[in-house]
Structure formats: C-alpha cells, structure tokens
Amino acid sequence: MCGSAAWARPATTNPHPAAHRTRPHAPPYRTLTRRAAESAPMSTYRDLTAPIGSRRAPVLRTVGTRERRSHLTAPRVPTVGIDIGGTKVMAGVVDADGNILERLRTETPDKSKSPRVVEDTIVELVLDLSDRHDVHAVGIGAAGWVDADRNRVLFAPHLSWRNEPLRDRLSDRLSVPVLVDNDANAAAWAEWRFGAGRDEDHLVMITLGTGIGGAILEDGRVKRGKYGVAGEFGHMQVVPGGHRCPCGNRGCWEQYSSGNALVREARELAAADSPVAYGIIEHVKGDISAITGPMITELAREGDAMCIELLEDIGQWLGVGIANLAAALDPSCFVIGGGVSAADDLLIGPARDAFKRHLTGRGYRPEARIARAQLGPEAGMVGAADLARLVARRFRRAKRRRVERYERYERYAEARRAAREAL
C-alpha cells in the first residue's frame, strides 16, 4: 500500500480516554514529518503484479458497503445497463435520474453455445450504444448466481455460464469499468432508487416470471449474503413432497406461484377437457401448447372465470410466501415485479388477502406494504446501469491518477534524455 496507512489515527495507549480528552493541548492526530512520510512502505512487486480482478474486488466490496451514501455523490454520467434473461438481452443508456436515453434488444444466443457468444452479443450492444453516447461504465444484471465480489457468474440456469469471470472478460474488451450483479438485485435497486420502493429502509423485492427471484435491501444496501446468492426465495419449500422443481427438490415456492405454475395449471385443465377450460381451449383452437401466461392474464381481464381463478390461486400462494418472508425478515415493503405482475390486482389482491391471513402475529404487529413494481421490464436494466455508476466514479479517479503518473514519468524520462544528450 502506498503509505496511506501512515496517516491513520494512531492507537492510543491511554486506558482512560476521558482523561486524555482533558488535556487541552493534546493533538487529536499525529503529524507526520516529510521524512516519516517518505519512509512509509511502498507498494511491493506482488501488489503491482496481482491480477486486476483480485485488486478490484476489495474496491467493489467497499462499494457494496457504502451504496446508500455513495450513490448520492456518484458522478452524474450516462452508463449502460444490460439485462440478460433466458430469451432476451436488453441494453440501454441510463442517466443519473433513471431515465432511459436509448434502448436496444436482441435475442439471447442459444444456451448450448459457448459463453463467448453471449459476451460477443453484450459487447456489440455496448459498442453500438457507445457510438451515440459517452458511456462511462457498464452494469450487467444476469439471471443467475453471482459471487460476492460481483465478478463471476457461478451458475446461470438458462445460459452455459458456470463459474464464468464475466466482469473481467468484459472489462478487457470494453475498456470501461464493468459491474455484474444478479438481475433481481439490480431490479430491486432500481425500484428503491426510482420506483415503488423509494424511501423505504427495509425492502424485499419478489420477481415473478418463469420462476421466482428476489432481493433484499436494508438501509439502502443490497444484502447479497456471504457468497453472493441471497434472495433465491423461489426455492423455499412450501409443500413437502410437492411438485418437482428443476432445482432438484420438491414443493418449491415457484412451483405454486410463478409463470410456469400458472401455465402448467391451465394446460392440465385444458388437457383434461375440463368444462371450465372451454373458453381457453376455444381461444387456442385446441392447441394446448399455445397457452401462455400473458394469454391467461388477457382472458382473465376479459372475464374468463377459469383464468381469474388460476390467478387467484397463484396470488394466494404468493401471499403465503410473503408471510413467511415477513416472519423471517420483517421488511416495511414488498415490491412485486416480473412479467406475471402485469396481472396487477387480479394477482396482488389475493396475495394481500392471503398475506393477512397467514402473517405471524397478525393483528398485533405492523403489516408490510405490498406494492406492484413501477419500472416494469426495464427495472433490471435501469438498476444495473445505476449500480455501475458507483464504480464509474472510482474508475475516473484511478484513471486520472494513472495519467498523472504517466505524465510525471514522461517528464522525468525527457529530462534524463536531455541530460544524456548534453553530455
């Protein structure tokens, strides 16, 4: 370390700090002489040759512990947010107020292809946007588990990423700082900064899509857990021995309250030729495989009794899970996002009712607010871009120092050359 430790407050040996404070002339900080400062330890060869990723990791950990404070002073510069899902990659330039200046969207490359193919897609989108905008950093919201250093995607169920050092690889190719986080964490950050969770001190976000994802914010900080994989609420077991989940267990919450659960129930009723399913069977002209979640929501809004009932069932299971999370985390607000949340009160109304029925200590404790997310499908992209602004500030300072060191070295080298020529 470059001598910064020498400027720290010295440890006092006085066992009575109050008595120490009574001495009016005792300096609160030690004053270093120039000689002492010059004799401070310099960076070692090991420090200078350590991989960039390992040197950047402590910086990112510092960012993670100061998010609430540092976002207020982060540079108001445009950044790019990337939201990577199983079917699409969305990229957008976002300003410091959460406004999307431009967005692009493309299909996600097939998951059987190499990770390099997905990286190529991300790089192409960023470079395309950089042609028209001054981009200072890139944030990635990935549908998968991201390590605590926000570098590696440990596992992505819809892509062939397994312990993939995504941040370092993209940083090398884009020449700007890159921050990688879970897509639900990014979406929760966006809702806390600009959407339904604004000004909430304790927030839990639940994203209902193909499965269930989630994130926890406490005092304006994303709680990622020791290994970075906190918030996987969808795999809480709510029905022992219940439906088989792709994770390998049975009875996971997302098997009862997600887009997949909604479609599964509708197709099973249609396949059984249930009288209550005649409306949706007629709508798809007998092609049961054509039944989708948005279709069920649309028919429910038009008054189809079966579709309304299915959304009520999904909503009730959602309320049961929220009550369990309230018992464990006691947040002030639950924000419901993801594609299934488009059903709005058809889903969230039953969820609120079930939450009140199953909440531990109901009637004797404050109840958390349940709100629908406001930013829609762009939440992950906006949140990733805003989180990236935190590392953009540090990058700009570090870059300025590198330029200054390089200029000093050039002046020194020029003076040496002039001295040699004079001889």
C-alpha positions in Angstrom: 0.0 0.0 0.0 1.4 3.4 -0.9 1.9 4.8 2.6 -1.7 5.7 3.3 -1.7 3.6 6.5 0.9 6.0 8.0 -1.6 8.8 8.0 -4.2 6.9 10.1 -5.1 7.9 13.6 -2.6 6.2 16.0 -3.8 3.7 18.6 -3.8 5.3 22.0 -2.3 3.5 25.0 -4.3 5.6 27.5 -6.8 3.3 29.2 -8.8 6.3 30.2 -9.9 8.2 27.1 -11.9 10.7 29.1 -8.8 11.7 31.0 -6.9 12.0 27.7 -9.5 14.5 26.4 -9.0 16.8 29.4 -5.5 17.7 28.1 -6.2 20.8 26.0 -3.0 20.7 24.0 -3.0 17.0 23.1 -3.2 16.8 19.3 -6.0 14.6 18.1 -3.9 13.3 15.2 -0.2 12.6 14.8 1.6 15.0 12.5 4.0 13.3 10.2 7.2 14.9 9.1 8.2 14.8 5.5 10.9 12.3 6.3 8.4 10.0 8.0 6.1 10.2 5.1 8.9 9.5 2.6 9.9 6.5 4.6 6.5 4.9 4.6 6.3 1.5 2.9 5.8 1.5 -0.8 3.9 -1.0 -3.0 5.5 -4.3 -3.4 6.1 -6.1 -6.6 3.4 -8.6 -5.6 0.9 -5.7 -5.2 1.7 -4.4 -8.6 1.6 -7.7 -10.4 -1.5 -9.1 -8.7 -4.3 -9.8 -11.2 -6.5 -6.8 -11.9 -9.6 -8.7 -10.8 -8.2 -9.5 -7.4 -7.2 -5.9 -6.9 -10.6 -4.6 -7.9 -12.5 -7.0 -5.7 -11.8 -5.1 -2.4 -12.9 -1.9 -4.1 -16.2 -3.5 -5.1 -16.7 -4.8 -1.6 -16.2 -1.2 -0.3 -18.7 0.0 -2.9 -21.2 -2.6 -1.6 -21.0 -1.4 2.0 -21.5 2.2 1.1 -24.1 2.1 -1.6 -26.7 4.3 0.2 -24.2 7.0 0.8 -22.1 6.8 -2.4 -25.0 6.9 -4.9 -25.7 10.4 -3.7 -22.3 11.6 -4.8 -21.7 9.2 -7.7 -20.9 11.0 -11.0 -23.9 12.1 -12.9 -22.7 10.5 -16.1 -24.5 8.1 -18.5 -23.9 4.4 -18.0 -25.1 1.3 -19.9 -27.3 -1.3 -18.2 -27.6 -4.9 -19.6 -30.4 -7.2 -18.6 -29.7 -10.8 -19.6 -32.5 -13.3 -19.5 -33.2 -16.7 -20.9 -34.8 -15.4 -24.0 -33.6 -11.7 -24.5 -30.7 -9.4 -23.9 -31.8 -5.8 -23.3 -29.3 -2.9 -23.2 -29.9 0.8 -22.5 -28.2 4.0 -21.8 -29.5 5.4 -18.5 -28.8 8.8 -17.0 -28.4 9.7 -13.3 -32.1 10.2 -12.8 -33.0 6.7 -14.1 -34.2 8.0 -17.5 -33.6 5.6 -20.4 -31.9 7.6 -23.2 -31.9 4.7 -25.7 -32.5 1.0 -25.5 -31.7 -2.0 -27.7 -33.0 -5.5 -27.6 -31.9 -8.8 -29.1 -32.5 -12.5 -28.7 -30.3 -14.4 -26.2 -28.0 -16.8 -28.1 -28.9 -20.4 -27.6 -27.7 -21.7 -24.2 -25.9 -24.6 -25.8 -23.4 -22.2 -27.3 -20.2 -21.1 -25.6 -20.2 -18.2 -23.1 -18.1 -16.3 -25.6 -21.2 -16.0 -27.9 -23.2 -14.2 -25.2 -20.2 -12.0 -24.4 -20.0 -11.1 -28.0 -23.6 -10.1 -28.0 -23.1 -7.8 -25.0 -20.0 -6.2 -26.5 -21.8 -5.5 -29.8 -24.7 -3.8 -27.9 -22.4 -1.7 -25.8 -20.3 -0.6 -28.7 -23.4 0.3 -30.7 -24.7 2.5 -27.9 -21.2 4.0 -27.3 -21.3 5.3 -30.9 -24.0 7.8 -29.8 -23.4 8.2 -26.1 -20.5 9.0 -23.8 -20.6 5.7 -21.8 -18.6 5.7 -18.5 -19.4 2.2 -17.1 -21.4 -0.9 -17.8 -23.7 -2.8 -15.4 -24.8 -6.3 -16.1 -27.9 -7.9 -14.5 -27.6 -11.6 -15.0 -30.2 -14.2 -14.4 -28.1 -16.4 -12.2 -25.9 -16.6 -9.1 -23.2 -14.0 -8.9 -20.4 -14.2 -6.4 -19.9 -11.7 -3.6 -17.2 -9.8 -5.5 -19.6 -9.4 -8.4 -17.2 -10.8 -10.9 -18.1 -14.4 -11.6 -21.5 -15.8 -12.6 -21.4 -19.0 -10.6 -24.4 -20.6 -12.3 -27.0 -19.4 -14.8 -29.8 -21.9 -15.4 -30.7 -20.5 -18.9 -27.1 -20.0 -20.2 -23.9 -22.0 -20.3 -22.2 -19.9 -17.6 -20.5 -22.0 -14.9 -18.1 -20.0 -12.7 -17.7 -17.6 -15.5 -15.4 -14.5 -14.9 -17.8 -12.2 -16.7 -16.7 -8.9 -15.3 -13.0 -9.3 -16.0 -13.6 -10.6 -19.5 -15.9 -7.8 -20.5 -13.7 -5.1 -18.8 -10.8 -6.2 -21.0 -12.9 -6.0 -24.2 -14.8 -2.8 -23.4 -12.1 -0.7 -21.7 -14.6 0.7 -19.2 -15.5 -0.5 -15.7 -18.0 -3.3 -15.6 -20.1 -4.4 -12.6 -22.0 -7.7 -12.6 -24.9 -8.5 -10.3 -27.9 -10.7 -10.1 -30.8 -9.4 -12.2 -33.2 -9.4 -9.2 -30.7 -7.4 -7.1 -30.5 -4.8 -10.0 -34.3 -4.6 -10.3 -34.7 -4.1 -6.6 -32.1 -1.4 -6.6 -33.9 0.4 -9.4 -37.3 0.2 -7.6 -35.7 1.6 -4.4 -34.0 4.4 -6.2 -36.7 5.4 -8.7 -39.8 3.3 -8.3 -42.3 1.7 -5.9 -39.8 1.2 -3.1 -38.4 4.8 -3.0 -37.5 6.0 0.5 -38.1 2.5 2.1 -35.4 1.5 4.6 -36.2 -2.3 4.5 -37.4 -3.6 1.2 -37.9 -7.0 -0.3 -38.5 -7.5 -4.0 -40.1 -10.6 -5.5 -39.8 -11.1 -9.2 -42.4 -13.4 -10.7 -41.5 -14.7 -14.1 -40.7 -18.2 -15.4 -39.7 -18.8 -11.8 -39.4 -16.6 -8.7 -36.4 -14.5 -7.9 -35.9 -11.9 -5.2 -33.7 -9.4 -3.5 -33.3 -7.8 -0.1 -32.4 -4.1 0.6 -31.7 -3.0 4.1 -30.8 0.7 4.9 -30.3 1.2 1.2 -27.8 -1.7 0.8 -28.3 -4.8 -1.3 -27.9 -7.8 1.0 -26.1 -10.4 -1.0 -25.1 -12.8 1.7 -21.7 -14.3 2.4 -21.4 -15.9 -1.0 -23.5 -13.5 -3.1 -26.5 -15.8 -3.6 -29.0 -14.4 -1.1 -32.6 -13.8 -2.3 -33.3 -17.1 -4.0 -36.8 -17.1 -2.5 -38.3 -19.3 -5.2 -36.6 -22.4 -3.8 -38.1 -22.2 -0.3 -40.0 -25.4 0.2 -43.7 -24.6 0.9 -45.2 -28.1 0.2 -43.2 -31.1 1.4 -43.2 -33.7 -1.3 -45.0 -31.4 -3.8 -44.3 -30.7 -7.4 -40.9 -31.5 -8.7 -38.7 -28.4 -9.3 -35.9 -28.1 -11.9 -33.6 -27.4 -8.9 -33.9 -31.0 -7.9 -36.2 -30.5 -4.9 -39.9 -30.9 -4.5 -42.5 -28.4 -3.3 -40.5 -25.2 -4.0 -42.5 -21.9 -3.8 -42.0 -21.1 -7.5 -43.8 -24.4 -8.4 -47.0 -22.8 -7.0 -46.7 -19.1 -7.6 -44.9 -18.3 -10.9 -45.5 -18.1 -14.6 -44.6 -21.7 -15.0 -47.1 -22.7 -12.4 -49.9 -20.6 -14.0 -49.3 -22.1 -17.4 -49.0 -25.7 -16.0 -52.4 -25.5 -14.2 -54.1 -24.0 -17.3 -52.7 -26.7 -19.6 -53.6 -29.5 -17.2 -57.2 -28.4 -17.1 -57.3 -28.0 -20.8 -55.8 -31.4 -21.4 -58.4 -32.9 -19.1 -61.1 -31.3 -21.2 -62.4 -29.6 -18.1 -65.7 -27.7 -18.7 -64.2 -24.7 -17.0 -61.4 -24.7 -19.6 -63.6 -24.4 -22.7 -63.0 -20.7 -23.1 -59.2 -21.0 -23.3 -59.4 -24.2 -25.4 -61.5 -22.4 -28.0 -59.1 -19.4 -27.8 -56.1 -21.6 -28.8 -58.2 -23.6 -31.2 -57.4 -26.8 -29.4 -53.6 -26.3 -29.4 -52.9 -26.6 -25.7 -49.2 -26.0 -26.2 -50.1 -22.4 -27.3 -51.4 -21.5 -23.9 -49.1 -18.8 -22.3 -49.1 -16.7 -19.2 -49.9 -13.4 -20.9 -52.8 -15.1 -22.7 -54.2 -16.2 -19.3 -53.9 -12.7 -18.0 -55.6 -11.2 -21.0 -58.5 -13.7 -20.8 -58.8 -13.0 -17.1 -59.2 -9.3 -17.8 -61.9 -10.2 -20.3 -63.8 -12.1 -17.6 -62.8 -15.7 -18.2 -63.8 -17.5 -14.9 -61.1 -20.2 -15.1 -58.3 -17.7 -15.8 -59.4 -15.4 -12.9 -59.5 -18.4 -10.6 -56.0 -19.5 -11.7 -54.6 -16.0 -11.0 -56.3 -16.1 -7.6 -54.6 -19.4 -6.8 -51.2 -18.1 -7.8 -51.9 -14.9 -5.8 -52.8 -16.9 -2.6 -49.6 -18.9 -2.8 -47.7 -15.6 -3.3 -49.3 -14.3 -0.1 -48.3 -17.4 1.8 -44.7 -17.0 0.7 -44.7 -13.3 1.6 -46.0 -14.0 5.1 -43.1 -16.5 5.6 -40.6 -13.8 4.4 -42.2 -11.2 6.7 -41.7 -13.6 9.6 -38.0 -14.0 8.7 -37.0 -10.5 7.5 -39.7 -8.1 8.8 -39.4 -5.6 5.9 -41.5 -2.4 5.6 -42.4 -3.1 1.9 -42.7 -5.9 -0.6 -42.4 -4.9 -4.2 -43.8 -7.4 -6.7 -42.2 -7.4 -10.2 -41.6 -9.6 -13.1 -43.9 -10.5 -16.1 -46.6 -12.2 -14.0 -47.1 -9.0 -12.0 -48.8 -7.5 -15.1 -52.0 -9.1 -13.8 -52.0 -6.4 -11.2 -54.9 -6.6 -8.8 -56.1 -10.0 -10.3 -52.9 -11.3 -8.7 -51.8 -8.9 -6.0 -55.3 -8.5 -4.5 -55.5 -12.2 -3.5 -51.8 -12.0 -2.4 -52.6 -9.3 0.1 -55.6 -11.2 1.5 -53.5 -14.4 1.9 -50.7 -12.4 3.5 -53.0 -11.0 6.1 -54.4 -14.5 6.9 -51.0 -16.2 7.3 -48.9 -13.4 8.8 -47.4 -14.5 12.2 -48.9 -12.4 15.0 -51.5 -10.9 12.7 -53.5 -8.1 14.4 -50.7 -7.4 16.8 -47.9 -6.2 14.6 -47.5 -3.6 11.8 -48.1 -5.1 8.3 -45.7 -4.5 5.5 -46.9 -2.7 2.4 -47.3 -4.8 -0.8 -46.9 -2.8 -4.0 -46.5 -3.6 -7.7 -43.2 -2.6 -9.2 -43.4 0.6 -11.2 -40.5 0.3 -13.7 -41.8 -2.8 -15.5 -39.4 -5.0 -17.6 -36.8 -2.2 -17.7 -36.1 -2.4 -13.9 -33.1 -4.8 -14.2 -31.5 -2.7 -16.9 -32.0 0.6 -15.0 -30.7 -0.8 -11.8 -27.7 -2.4 -13.4 -26.8 0.9 -15.0 -27.3 2.9 -11.8 -25.1 0.4 -9.8 -22.4 0.7 -12.4 -22.3 4.5 -11.8 -20.7 3.7 -8.4 -17.6 2.1 -10.0 -17.6 4.7 -12.7 -16.5 7.3 -10.1 -13.7 5.2 -8.8 -12.6 4.4 -12.3 -12.4 8.0 -13.2 -10.3 8.8 -10.2 -8.0 5.9 -10.7 -7.7 6.8 -14.4 -6.7 10.3 -13.5 -4.0 9.1 -11.2 -2.6 6.8 -13.9 -2.5 9.6 -16.3 -0.7 11.9 -13.8 1.8 9.2 -13.0 2.4 8.6 -16.7 2.9 12.4 -17.3 5.4 12.6 -14.5 7.3 9.6 -15.8 7.4 11.2 -19.3 8.8 14.5 -17.8 11.4 12.5 -15.9 12.4 10.4 -19.0 12.6 13.6 -21.1 14.9 15.2 -18.5 17.1 12.1 -18.5 17.3 12.1 -22.3 18.2 15.8 -22.3 20.9 15.2 -19.7 22.5 12.4 -21.7 22.4 14.4 -24.9 24.1 17.3 -23.1 27.0 15.0 -22.2 
